[in-house]
Each structure stands twice: as structure tokens, then as C-alpha cells.
Amino acid sequence: MHFLCASLDLAEGHSRAFSVAGEQVFGVRRQGQVYLYRNRCPHKGIPLNWEADAFLDQSASLIHCAHHGALFLIESGECVAGPCEGEQLQALACLEDSQGIWLKA
């Protein structure tokens, strides 16, 4: 397992980028739960964000690809609008405990 951050460092309704062994991933906290995805848009295989930790749309209710405008459900990573509609982000297993948030290897 790889430690990502303390729980308080990923606030409700926010996202955050992480680099783990050269792999770019990001987490989103929604309704108290953490969702973790590989930072790669299924449309072109490029990172979703232009700015650090900016993975959500303005309403903070969907994951947003800054390059193509694709929108993804936070809970499943399914693309619901944009050029890769019907495809999904690659979800990663995570664990949150008293120490913080972990990526399960």
C-alpha cells in the first residue's frame, strides 16, 4: 500500500492529485467517501487536469476533463458527456483509516 495523504488533506467536495511510483492518480471526496482514479482521460490517454488538483466541474458534482470537456460520474468514473461518452476512468482501490488515505497496490 502507498500512503497518499492525511484524511484532512482531501476535503469534502474537493479533488487532489498524487504521484505514486511515477504514476499520476487523483482522489475525490464525495459524501465522505474517497474515490481514486488514474489521471488519464480515456479519449486521448492524457491527464484530465491543466491545473494542480483541478479535476472537478464548477458544481463539484462531476469529474471534468479540462482538455476535451468530458464529464465523469465521481462514484463510478463513467463518462456521461463528451467525446468518450460510455467509457470509464480507471478506478483504483483505496483505503482510508486513522492514518489517512492509502492506494492499495
All heavy atoms as an XYZ file, in Angstrom:
806
protein
N       0.844     -1.184      0.000
C       0.000      0.000      0.000
C       0.887      1.244      0.000
O       1.982      1.225      0.524
C      -0.921      0.006      1.225
C      -1.979     -1.060      1.156
S      -3.525     -0.681      1.979
C      -3.076     -0.247      3.604
N       0.363      2.300     -0.595
C       1.093      3.561     -0.677
C       0.291      4.648      0.029
O      -0.872      4.882     -0.308
C       1.311      3.976     -2.138
C       2.108      2.998     -2.921
N       3.475      2.969     -2.895
C       1.726      2.007     -3.747
C       3.906      1.992     -3.671
N       2.858      1.398     -4.201
N       0.928      5.328      0.980
C       0.270      6.428      1.685
C       0.146      7.628      0.755
O       1.114      8.029      0.107
C       1.083      6.809      2.926
C       0.463      7.921      3.722
C      -0.641      7.688      4.509
C       0.995      9.202      3.662
C      -1.215      8.722      5.243
C       0.430     10.234      4.388
C      -0.680      9.987      5.191
N      -1.071      8.215      0.682
C      -1.289      9.380     -0.173
C      -1.315     10.678      0.617
O      -0.617     11.619      0.276
C      -2.597      9.215     -0.964
C      -2.645      8.027     -1.916
C      -4.011      7.923     -2.574
C      -1.546      8.127     -2.957
N      -2.153     10.743      1.657
C      -2.236     11.974      2.448
C      -3.072     11.723      3.699
O      -3.771     10.722      3.806
C      -2.862     13.121      1.626
S      -4.596     12.902      1.206
N      -3.017     12.676      4.613
C      -3.896     12.634      5.780
C      -5.328     12.891      5.311
O      -5.553     13.594      4.322
C      -3.475     13.702      6.787
N      -6.292     12.330      5.992
C      -7.700     12.481      5.605
C      -8.115     13.938      5.492
O      -8.861     14.307      4.577
C      -8.605     11.751      6.603
O      -8.391     10.357      6.509
N      -7.631     14.778      6.381
C      -7.996     16.204      6.369
C      -7.463     16.938      5.137
O      -7.938     18.019      4.802
C      -7.487     16.890      7.637
C      -8.152     16.457      8.944
C      -7.468     17.134     10.133
C      -9.633     16.762      8.924
N      -6.485     16.346      4.450
C      -5.894     16.983      3.268
C      -6.705     16.771      1.992
O      -6.322     17.264      0.927
C      -4.462     16.500      3.066
C      -3.534     17.002      4.162
O      -3.841     18.037      4.785
O      -2.493     16.346      4.397
N      -7.808     16.011      2.097
C      -8.735     15.861      0.970
C     -10.135     16.163      1.503
O     -10.826     15.293      2.009
C      -8.673     14.455      0.358
C      -9.567     14.220     -0.865
C      -9.288     15.231     -1.971
C      -9.396     12.807     -1.381
N     -10.511     17.433      1.408
C     -11.764     17.914      1.981
C     -12.970     17.468      1.153
O     -12.853     17.162     -0.035
C     -11.740     19.441      2.066
N     -14.111     17.454      1.778
C     -15.373     17.132      1.116
C     -15.585     18.035     -0.095
O     -15.381     19.243     -0.030
C     -16.529     17.311      2.108
C     -17.893     17.031      1.528
C     -18.114     15.574      1.158
O     -17.540     14.678      1.810
O     -18.873     15.336      0.202
N     -15.949     17.419     -1.229
C     -16.225     18.180     -2.440
C     -14.995     18.699     -3.157
O     -15.104     19.561     -4.020
N     -13.819     18.161     -2.833
C     -12.574     18.594     -3.460
C     -11.845     17.410     -4.084
O     -12.145     16.253     -3.791
C     -11.664     19.272     -2.431
C     -12.139     20.618     -2.033
N     -13.101     20.806     -1.069
C     -11.810     21.849     -2.474
C     -13.334     22.103     -0.939
N     -12.564     22.755     -1.781
N     -10.871     17.732     -4.919
C     -10.038     16.720     -5.551
C      -8.580     17.048     -5.301
O      -8.238     18.176     -4.966
C     -10.333     16.664     -7.052
O     -10.112     17.923     -7.663
N      -7.741     16.030     -5.496
C      -6.314     16.240     -5.255
C      -5.505     15.249     -6.088
O      -5.854     14.081     -6.187
C      -6.010     16.041     -3.769
C      -4.560     16.279     -3.454
C      -4.289     16.406     -2.006
N      -2.849     16.493     -1.824
C      -2.250     16.481     -0.665
N      -2.952     16.404      0.428
N      -0.945     16.547     -0.592
N      -4.420     15.747     -6.680
C      -3.523     14.913     -7.477
C      -2.449     14.287     -6.597
O      -2.026     14.873     -5.600
C      -2.865     15.761     -8.565
N      -2.001     13.095     -7.013
C      -0.933     12.383     -6.326
C      -0.041     11.726     -7.375
O      -0.504     11.378     -8.462
C      -1.485     11.278     -5.415
C      -2.475     11.761     -4.400
C      -3.835     11.635     -4.630
C      -2.051     12.348     -3.212
C      -4.761     12.072     -3.697
C      -2.977     12.790     -2.278
C      -4.328     12.655     -2.515
N       1.221     11.561     -7.024
C       2.148     10.806     -7.863
C       2.644      9.636     -7.023
O       3.180      9.834     -5.927
C       3.316     11.688     -8.289
O       4.191     10.949     -9.106
N       2.439      8.423     -7.531
C       2.828      7.220     -6.804
C       3.697      6.371     -7.729
O       3.211      5.864     -8.743
C       1.591      6.407     -6.349
C       2.012      5.147     -5.634
C       0.672      7.259     -5.483
N       4.952      6.265     -7.391
C       5.898      5.467     -8.182
C       5.827      5.841     -9.660
O       5.775      4.986    -10.535
C       5.633      3.979     -7.969
N       5.786      7.135     -9.943
C       5.759      7.620    -11.311
C       4.389      7.602    -11.968
O       4.236      8.049    -13.097
N       3.394      7.097    -11.282
C       2.028      7.033    -11.814
C       1.228      8.222    -11.289
O       1.272      8.539    -10.103
C       1.360      5.729    -11.361
C       0.045      5.459    -12.004
C       0.173      5.084    -13.475
O       1.094      4.335    -13.829
O      -0.652      5.556    -14.260
N       0.493      8.888    -12.196
C      -0.320     10.039    -11.813
C      -1.745      9.574    -11.509
O      -2.389      8.950    -12.355
C      -0.334     11.081    -12.932
C       1.045     11.598    -13.290
C       1.789     12.177    -12.094
O       1.249     13.009    -11.363
N       3.011     11.726    -11.880
N      -2.202      9.853    -10.291
C      -3.548      9.477     -9.865
C      -4.196     10.689     -9.207
O      -3.532     11.690     -8.918
C      -3.517      8.269     -8.896
C      -2.826      7.076     -9.537
C      -2.842      8.612     -7.583
N      -5.507     10.612     -8.984
C      -6.178     11.673     -8.251
C      -7.314     11.087     -7.426
O      -7.855     10.031     -7.736
C      -6.696     12.782     -9.181
C      -7.853     12.381    -10.057
C      -9.155     12.678     -9.686
C      -7.640     11.718    -11.253
C     -10.222     12.317    -10.493
C      -8.688     11.361    -12.068
C      -9.998     11.656    -11.694
N      -7.618     11.804     -6.351
C      -8.697     11.398     -5.470
C      -9.742     12.494     -5.372
O      -9.428     13.672     -5.523
N     -10.975     12.066     -5.119
C     -12.102     12.977     -4.914
C     -12.845     12.496     -3.681
O     -13.084     11.299     -3.518
C     -13.069     12.966     -6.123
C     -14.251     13.887     -5.873
C     -12.361     13.334     -7.406
N     -13.220     13.439     -2.806
C     -14.054     13.080     -1.659
C     -15.473     13.578     -1.928
O     -15.686     14.754     -2.184
C     -13.536     13.683     -0.357
C     -14.365     13.204      0.853
C     -13.887     13.789      2.151
N     -12.532     13.418      2.496
C     -12.188     12.261      3.082
N     -13.094     11.370      3.368
N     -10.923     12.031      3.376
N     -16.430     12.635     -1.874
C     -17.836     12.967     -2.081
C     -18.662     12.207     -1.061
O     -18.540     10.996     -0.928
C     -18.268     12.604     -3.493
C     -19.714     12.961     -3.764
C     -20.040     12.707     -5.223
N     -21.436     12.892     -5.453
C     -21.952     13.916     -6.088
N     -21.180     14.851     -6.560
N     -23.248     14.012     -6.273
N     -19.490     12.946     -0.329
C     -20.335     12.385      0.724
C     -19.525     11.511      1.676
O     -19.924     10.427      2.053
C     -21.518     11.634      0.129
C     -22.439     12.550     -0.654
C     -23.623     11.836     -1.250
O     -23.663     10.612     -1.332
N     -24.605     12.609     -1.668
N     -18.340     12.011      2.024
C     -17.487     11.353      2.999
C     -16.629     10.223      2.469
O     -15.736      9.754      3.153
N     -16.878      9.769      1.262
C     -16.125      8.654      0.694
C     -15.076      9.163     -0.279
O     -15.297     10.135     -0.999
C     -17.065      7.687     -0.015
C     -16.354      6.449     -0.497
C     -17.308      5.355     -0.928
O     -18.472      5.351     -0.570
N     -16.815      4.414     -1.723
N     -13.937      8.465     -0.316
C     -12.852      8.811     -1.235
C     -12.915      7.891     -2.449
O     -13.040      6.666     -2.316
C     -11.476      8.681     -0.551
C     -10.348      8.912     -1.551
C     -11.371      9.650      0.610
N     -12.826      8.502     -3.630
C     -12.760      7.777     -4.905
C     -11.412      8.094     -5.530
O     -11.007      9.254     -5.565
C     -13.890      8.216     -5.833
C     -15.252      7.930     -5.246
C     -15.900      8.884     -4.466
C     -15.871      6.697     -5.452
C     -17.136      8.623     -3.912
C     -17.125      6.435     -4.897
C     -17.746      7.399     -4.131
O     -18.980      7.136     -3.575
N     -10.740      7.083     -6.026
C      -9.396      7.245     -6.562
C      -9.353      6.722     -8.000
O      -9.884      5.645     -8.293
C      -8.407      6.461     -5.688
C      -6.938      6.779     -5.808
C      -6.650      8.219     -5.415
C      -6.131      5.837     -4.932
N      -8.745      7.519     -8.892
C      -8.671      7.169    -10.312
C      -7.286      7.452    -10.872
O      -6.597      8.356    -10.409
C      -9.684      7.987    -11.129
C     -11.108      7.675    -10.785
C     -11.823      8.486     -9.912
C     -11.740      6.553    -11.330
C     -13.132      8.199     -9.584
C     -13.058      6.259    -11.001
C     -13.744      7.078    -10.132
O     -15.050      6.783     -9.796
N      -6.929      6.717    -11.923
C      -5.722      7.026    -12.677
C      -5.997      8.319    -13.442
O      -7.085      8.517    -13.973
C      -5.413      5.886    -13.650
C      -4.171      6.160    -14.481
C      -3.617      4.904    -15.127
N      -2.770      4.221    -14.130
C      -3.030      3.018    -13.632
N      -4.063      2.335    -14.018
N      -2.223      2.482    -12.737
N      -5.040      9.226    -13.472
C      -5.215     10.533    -14.131
C      -4.951     10.383    -15.627
O      -3.933     10.815    -16.150
C      -4.292     11.576    -13.504
C      -4.544     12.962    -14.061
O      -5.481     13.184    -14.813
N      -3.705     13.899    -13.679
N      -5.927      9.760    -16.316
C      -5.803      9.545    -17.755
C      -7.194      9.550    -18.373
O      -8.016      8.711    -18.054
C      -5.116      8.223    -18.023
C      -4.863      7.984    -19.509
C      -4.103      6.708    -19.768
N      -2.818      6.724    -19.088
C      -2.293      5.657    -18.484
N      -2.925      4.521    -18.474
N      -1.121      5.744    -17.904
N      -7.435     10.495    -19.273
C      -8.709     10.568    -19.977
C      -8.784      9.418    -20.981
O      -7.838      9.224    -21.755
C      -8.858     11.906    -20.692
S     -10.442     12.071    -21.561
N      -9.889      8.655    -21.000
C      -9.984      7.552    -21.954
C     -10.049      8.014    -23.411
O      -9.788      7.233    -24.321
C     -11.271      6.822    -21.553
C     -12.021      7.752    -20.700
C     -11.034      8.713    -20.112
N     -10.331      9.297    -23.649
C     -10.451      9.810    -25.012
C      -9.097      9.866    -25.732
O      -8.949      9.390    -26.841
C     -11.108     11.191    -24.990
C     -11.207     11.853    -26.328
N     -11.846     11.277    -27.395
C     -10.731     13.040    -26.778
C     -11.772     12.082    -28.444
N     -11.094     13.161    -28.097
N      -8.107     10.453    -25.092
C      -6.786     10.617    -25.715
C      -5.638     10.053    -24.881
O      -4.486     10.143    -25.270
C      -6.501     12.103    -25.978
C      -7.357     12.715    -27.059
C      -6.814     12.392    -28.427
C      -7.570     13.188    -29.466
N      -7.123     12.925    -30.798
N      -5.933      9.549    -23.687
C      -4.889      8.999    -22.839
C      -3.999     10.041    -22.198
O      -2.864      9.750    -21.844
N      -4.496     11.270    -22.075
C      -3.723     12.359    -21.472
C      -4.309     12.714    -20.111
O      -5.452     12.362    -19.811
C      -3.691     13.600    -22.392
C      -5.109     14.122    -22.661
C      -2.976     13.269    -23.701
C      -5.160     15.399    -23.481
N      -3.549     13.422    -19.253
C      -4.079     13.825    -17.950
C      -5.357     14.666    -18.095
O      -5.518     15.401    -19.068
C      -2.945     14.652    -17.337
C      -1.711     14.159    -18.026
C      -2.148     13.827    -19.426
N      -6.225     14.546    -17.114
C      -7.502     15.264    -17.121
C      -7.362     16.742    -16.798
O      -8.151     17.552    -17.251
C      -8.463     14.637    -16.102
C      -8.930     13.227    -16.414
C      -9.455     12.565    -15.163
C      -9.983     13.256    -17.490
N      -6.372     17.089    -16.009
C      -6.287     18.453    -15.469
C      -5.217     19.295    -16.154
O      -4.231     18.780    -16.657
C      -6.016     18.408    -13.963
C      -4.701     17.723    -13.627
O      -4.329     16.730    -14.227
N      -4.004     18.254    -12.648
N      -5.452     20.616    -16.138
C      -4.443     21.597    -16.550
C      -3.767     22.188    -15.323
O      -2.585     22.459    -15.322
C      -5.088     22.740    -17.333
C      -5.280     22.456    -18.779
C      -4.645     21.505    -19.534
C      -6.151     23.136    -19.672
N      -5.070     21.552    -20.826
C      -6.003     22.543    -20.943
C      -7.048     24.177    -19.524
C      -6.727     22.975    -22.049
C      -7.753     24.593    -20.629
C      -7.599     23.998    -21.875
N      -4.557     22.401    -14.285
C      -4.043     22.989    -13.045
C      -3.985     21.918    -11.963
O      -4.814     21.008    -11.927
C      -4.961     24.123    -12.578
C      -5.035     25.283    -13.541
C      -5.972     26.367    -13.040
O      -6.091     26.544    -11.820
O      -6.593     27.017    -13.883
N      -3.028     22.053    -11.075
C      -2.887     21.096     -9.981
C      -4.183     20.986     -9.188
O      -4.837     21.986     -8.900
C      -1.750     21.532     -9.061
N      -4.571     19.775     -8.881
C      -5.725     19.466     -8.035
C      -7.065     19.930     -8.609
O      -8.061     19.970     -7.898
C      -5.545     20.023     -6.620
C      -4.277     19.489     -5.957
O      -3.881     18.346     -6.252
O      -3.678     20.213     -5.154
N      -7.130     20.287     -9.896
C      -8.374     20.767    -10.516
C      -8.966     19.663    -11.394
O      -8.664     19.576    -12.584
C      -8.114     22.027    -11.326
N      -9.810     18.821    -10.791
C     -10.410     17.698    -11.505
C     -11.933     17.768    -11.558
O     -12.549     16.921    -12.195
C     -10.004     16.372    -10.843
C      -8.537     16.091    -10.949
C      -7.671     16.468     -9.935
C      -8.020     15.461    -12.068
C      -6.312     16.211    -10.029
C      -6.657     15.207    -12.172
C      -5.807     15.587    -11.151
N     -12.533     18.737    -10.890
C     -13.988     18.790    -10.807
C     -14.562     19.939    -11.630
O     -13.892     20.950    -11.849
C     -14.426     18.935     -9.346
C     -13.964     17.813     -8.411
C     -14.394     18.103     -6.985
C     -14.483     16.464     -8.877
N     -15.818     19.774    -12.052
C     -16.504     20.866    -12.748
C     -16.849     21.957    -11.734
O     -16.585     21.817    -10.535
C     -17.735     20.355    -13.489
C     -18.857     19.876    -12.581
O     -18.658     19.743    -11.353
O     -19.944     19.618    -13.106
N     -17.446     23.043    -12.195
C     -17.729     24.190    -11.308
C     -18.672     23.844    -10.167
O     -18.587     24.432     -9.100
C     -18.278     25.360    -12.110
C     -17.231     26.013    -12.979
C     -17.758     27.238    -13.705
O     -18.947     27.435    -13.854
N     -16.839     28.078    -14.153
N     -19.560     22.884    -10.383
C     -20.506     22.494     -9.325
C     -19.908     21.484     -8.358
O     -20.528     21.153     -7.349
C     -21.777     21.908     -9.944
O     -21.496     20.642    -10.539
N     -18.715     20.982     -8.648
C     -18.031     19.950     -7.855
C     -18.846     18.664     -7.781
O     -18.683     17.873     -6.868
C     -17.684     20.454     -6.457
N     -19.714     18.438     -8.779
C     -20.534     17.225     -8.777
C     -20.090     16.208     -9.827
O     -20.564     15.081     -9.825
C     -22.004     17.574     -8.996
O     -22.185     18.196    -10.252
N     -19.176     16.605    -10.720
C     -18.670     15.710    -11.756
C     -17.170     15.919    -11.942
O     -16.658     17.014    -11.732
C     -19.362     15.983    -13.095
C     -20.862     15.688    -13.176
C     -21.459     16.339    -14.411
C     -21.110     14.189    -13.180
N     -16.484     14.861    -12.348
C     -15.082     14.967    -12.740
C     -15.066     15.540    -14.150
O     -15.860     15.140    -15.003
C     -14.397     13.589    -12.682
C     -14.392     13.061    -11.237
C     -12.977     13.668    -13.239
C     -14.019     11.598    -11.117
N     -14.151     16.471    -14.398
C     -14.124     17.207    -15.666
C     -12.762     17.067    -16.327
O     -11.730     17.270    -15.689
C     -14.409     18.684    -15.362
C     -14.314     19.575    -16.541
N     -13.287     20.478    -16.694
C     -15.106     19.715    -17.629
C     -13.463     21.143    -17.834
N     -14.551     20.691    -18.421
N     -12.752     16.726    -17.619
C     -11.511     16.736    -18.387
C     -11.319     18.148    -18.936
O     -12.118     18.617    -19.750
C     -11.554     15.720    -19.534
S     -10.063     15.782    -20.560
N     -10.280     18.812    -18.510
C     -10.025     20.200    -18.914
C      -9.673     20.309    -20.398
O      -9.812     21.370    -20.985
C      -8.902     20.788    -18.071
N      -9.244     19.232    -21.019
C      -8.815     19.271    -22.412
C      -9.966     19.121    -23.402
O      -9.989     19.777    -24.425
C      -7.768     18.189    -22.674
C      -6.558     18.337    -21.824
N      -5.519     19.187    -22.125
C      -6.229     17.763    -20.639
C      -4.605     19.118    -21.186
N      -5.003     18.266    -20.271
N     -10.918     18.231    -23.104
C     -11.979     17.912    -24.057
C     -13.375     18.183    -23.522
O     -14.347     17.964    -24.229
C     -11.884     16.437    -24.468
C     -10.534     16.069    -24.975
N      -9.656     15.317    -24.249
C      -9.903     16.390    -26.129
C      -8.539     15.172    -24.935
N      -8.646     15.817    -26.065
N     -13.492     18.579    -22.260
C     -14.798     18.869    -21.678
C     -15.599     17.653    -21.266
O     -16.757     17.777    -20.885
N     -15.021     16.476    -21.344
C     -15.729     15.258    -20.930
C     -16.079     15.349    -19.445
O     -15.324     15.907    -18.645
C     -14.884     14.026    -21.200
N     -17.229     14.787    -19.087
C     -17.695     14.776    -17.703
C     -17.893     13.337    -17.247
O     -18.468     12.520    -17.977
C     -19.006     15.550    -17.571
C     -18.920     17.038    -17.909
C     -20.318     17.651    -17.952
C     -18.045     17.768    -16.897
N     -17.429     13.044    -16.037
C     -17.462     11.689    -15.491
C     -18.159     11.688    -14.132
O     -17.986     12.616    -13.341
C     -16.035     11.161    -15.296
C     -15.200     11.171    -16.545
C     -14.507     12.315    -16.924
C     -15.105     10.046    -17.341
C     -13.727     12.330    -18.072
C     -14.323     10.057    -18.492
C     -13.635     11.201    -18.859
N     -18.900     10.618    -13.839
C     -19.505     10.455    -12.527
C     -18.412     10.192    -11.500
O     -17.514      9.370    -11.741
C     -20.496      9.285    -12.529
C     -21.689      9.413    -13.464
C     -22.524      8.130    -13.433
C     -22.540     10.619    -13.087
N     -18.488     10.868    -10.374
C     -17.468     10.705     -9.332
C     -17.488      9.278     -8.787
O     -16.442      8.670     -8.564
C     -17.669     11.738     -8.201
C     -17.367     13.146     -8.734
C     -16.797     11.400     -6.992
C     -17.719     14.267     -7.779
N     -18.672      8.733     -8.579
C     -18.800      7.435     -7.917
C     -18.338      6.244     -8.764
O     -17.916      5.231     -8.225
C     -20.253      7.196     -7.492
C     -20.755      8.180     -6.463
C     -21.254      9.504     -7.047
O     -21.199      9.713     -8.289
O     -21.708     10.352     -6.265
N     -18.394      6.369    -10.087
C     -18.055      5.219    -10.934
C     -16.985      5.511    -11.981
O     -16.424      4.576    -12.558
C     -19.308      4.726    -11.659
O     -19.754      5.694    -12.606
N     -16.739      6.786    -12.283
C     -15.797      7.141    -13.332
C     -16.376      7.034    -14.731
O     -15.674      7.224    -15.717
N     -17.671      6.758    -14.846
C     -18.308      6.635    -16.160
C     -18.438      7.996    -16.822
O     -18.876      8.964    -16.195
C     -19.691      6.005    -16.028
C     -20.407      5.883    -17.367
C     -21.841      5.417    -17.238
O     -22.283      5.085    -16.125
O     -22.528      5.391    -18.260
N     -18.068      8.066    -18.098
C     -18.217      9.300    -18.863
C     -19.678      9.452    -19.269
O     -20.239      8.568    -19.918
C     -17.324      9.287    -20.094
S     -17.422     10.826    -21.040
N     -20.274     10.588    -18.890
C     -21.691     10.835    -19.184
C     -21.882     11.941    -20.212
O     -22.999     12.180    -20.656
C     -22.485     11.144    -17.894
C     -22.518      9.910    -16.992
C     -21.894     12.332    -17.154
N     -20.816     12.614    -20.604
C     -20.884     13.659    -21.633
C     -19.497     13.886    -22.195
O     -18.510     13.860    -21.465
C     -21.433     14.957    -21.054
N     -19.437     14.105    -23.515
C     -18.156     14.399    -24.142
C     -17.749     13.325    -25.133
O     -18.492     12.382    -25.391
N     -16.528     13.441    -25.665
C     -16.085     12.575    -26.755
C     -15.885     11.113    -26.366
O     -15.778     10.259    -27.239
C     -14.771     13.209    -27.211
C     -14.305     13.982    -26.047
C     -15.541     14.457    -25.325
N     -15.808     10.804    -25.092
C     -15.602      9.409    -24.669
C     -16.810      8.878    -23.901
O     -16.684      7.985    -23.072
C     -14.325      9.274    -23.849
S     -14.178     10.447    -22.494
N     -17.999      9.421    -24.201
C     -19.227      9.007    -23.517
C     -19.371      7.483    -23.550
O     -19.172      6.854    -24.580
C     -20.443      9.663    -24.163
C     -21.710      9.499    -23.361
C     -22.848     10.383    -23.840
O     -22.615     11.280    -24.669
O     -23.971     10.168    -23.372
N     -19.696      6.926    -22.387
C     -19.845      5.486    -22.256
C     -18.580      4.778    -21.793
O     -18.639      3.655    -21.317
N     -17.426      5.421    -21.938
C     -16.175      4.848    -21.445
C     -16.008      5.211    -19.970
O     -16.806      5.955    -19.418
C     -14.994      5.347    -22.274
C     -15.061      4.897    -23.725
C     -13.826      5.292    -24.495
O     -12.717      4.894    -24.072
O     -13.965      6.006    -25.506
N     -14.962      4.708    -19.327
C     -14.752      4.958    -17.903
C     -13.311      5.306    -17.583
O     -12.395      4.871    -18.286
C     -15.126      3.710    -17.092
C     -16.607      3.472    -17.039
C     -16.931      2.392    -16.030
O     -17.231      1.279    -16.416
N     -16.885      2.727    -14.764
N     -13.167      6.080    -16.518
C     -11.846      6.283    -15.928
C     -11.441      4.984    -15.253
O     -12.294      4.184    -14.849
C     -11.895      7.403    -14.886
C     -12.285      8.781    -15.392
C     -12.449      9.732    -14.212
C     -11.258      9.312    -16.374
N     -10.145      4.776    -15.092
C      -9.675      3.577    -14.417
C      -9.678      3.808    -12.910
O      -8.879      4.584    -12.376
C      -8.281      3.195    -14.879
C      -7.814      1.892    -14.273
C      -6.450      1.463    -14.768
O      -5.851      2.099    -15.621
N      -5.947      0.377    -14.224
N     -10.602      3.134    -12.238
C     -10.718      3.248    -10.786
C      -9.581      2.479    -10.114
O      -9.139      1.442    -10.616
C     -12.059      2.707    -10.316
N      -9.125      2.997     -8.993
C      -8.067      2.366     -8.214
C      -8.586      2.105     -6.808
O      -9.350      2.903     -6.263
C      -6.840      3.275     -8.160
C      -6.248      3.653     -9.524
C      -5.226      4.756     -9.355
C      -5.652      2.432    -10.200
N      -8.169      1.015     -6.234
C      -8.607      0.657     -4.887
C      -7.896      1.528     -3.863
O      -6.686      1.747     -3.937
C      -8.321     -0.815     -4.617
N      -8.671      2.041     -2.918
C      -8.068      2.837     -1.847
C      -8.667      2.445     -0.512
O      -9.706      1.798     -0.438
C      -8.221      4.329     -2.113
S      -9.889      4.951     -2.087
N      -7.986      2.845      0.517
C      -8.397      2.575      1.881
C      -8.206      3.846      2.681
O      -7.201      4.543      2.502
C      -7.526      1.450      2.470
C      -7.643      1.197      3.967
C      -8.957      0.495      4.275
C      -6.476      0.368      4.459
N      -9.158      4.149      3.541
C      -8.997      5.277      4.455
C      -9.081      4.746      5.871
O     -10.035      4.053      6.228
C     -10.066      6.335      4.203
C      -9.849      7.584      5.028
C     -10.757      8.735      4.630
O     -11.780      8.506      3.959
O     -10.434      9.867      5.019
N      -8.058      5.054      6.664
C      -8.037      4.633      8.056
C      -7.644      5.807      8.943
O      -7.620      6.944      8.481
C      -7.116      3.417      8.255
C      -5.653      3.686      7.936
O      -5.249      4.878      7.835
O      -4.889      2.714      7.788
N      -7.314      5.557     10.178
C      -6.991      6.627     11.128
C      -5.729      7.403     10.733
O      -5.543      8.534     11.140
C      -6.836      6.066     12.531
O      -5.783      5.112     12.570
N      -4.860      6.789      9.924
C      -3.634      7.472      9.475
C      -3.869      8.331      8.256
O      -3.153      9.285      8.025
C      -2.551      6.445      9.181
C      -2.070      5.703     10.420
C      -1.030      4.681     10.052
O      -1.157      3.961      9.059
N       0.022      4.611     10.847
N      -4.867      7.986      7.431
C      -5.131      8.770      6.230
C      -5.634      7.919      5.076
O      -6.256      6.883      5.276
N      -5.307      8.375      3.869
C      -5.778      7.734      2.641
C      -4.626      6.976      1.992
O      -3.528      7.524      1.824
C      -6.338      8.798      1.679
C      -7.496      9.548      2.348
C      -6.782      8.171      0.351
C      -7.928     10.804      1.627
N      -4.899      5.757      1.589
C      -3.895      4.858      1.023
C      -4.343      4.333     -0.336
O      -5.521      4.025     -0.506
C      -3.700      3.656      1.933
C      -3.248      3.972      3.313
C      -4.021      4.408      4.355
C      -1.923      3.895      3.831
N      -3.263      4.583      5.477
C      -1.966      4.265      5.186
C      -0.709      3.510      3.263
C      -0.841      4.292      5.981
C       0.427      3.533      4.066
C       0.347      3.930      5.405
N      -3.409      4.182     -1.249
C      -3.641      3.487     -2.514
C      -3.266      2.034     -2.263
O      -2.165      1.733     -1.835
C      -2.749      4.071     -3.623
C      -2.648      3.265     -4.914
C      -3.992      3.161     -5.612
C      -1.597      3.877     -5.833
N      -4.218      1.142     -2.538
C      -3.929     -0.286     -2.412
C      -3.162     -0.724     -3.643
O      -3.593     -0.485     -4.760
C      -5.220     -1.087     -2.302
C      -5.941     -0.934     -0.992
C      -7.143     -1.860     -0.972
C      -7.848     -1.822      0.354
N      -8.995     -2.749      0.358
N      -2.029     -1.348     -3.431
C      -1.187     -1.784     -4.559
C      -1.641     -3.127     -5.089
O      -2.258     -3.895     -4.460
C       0.267     -1.853     -4.122
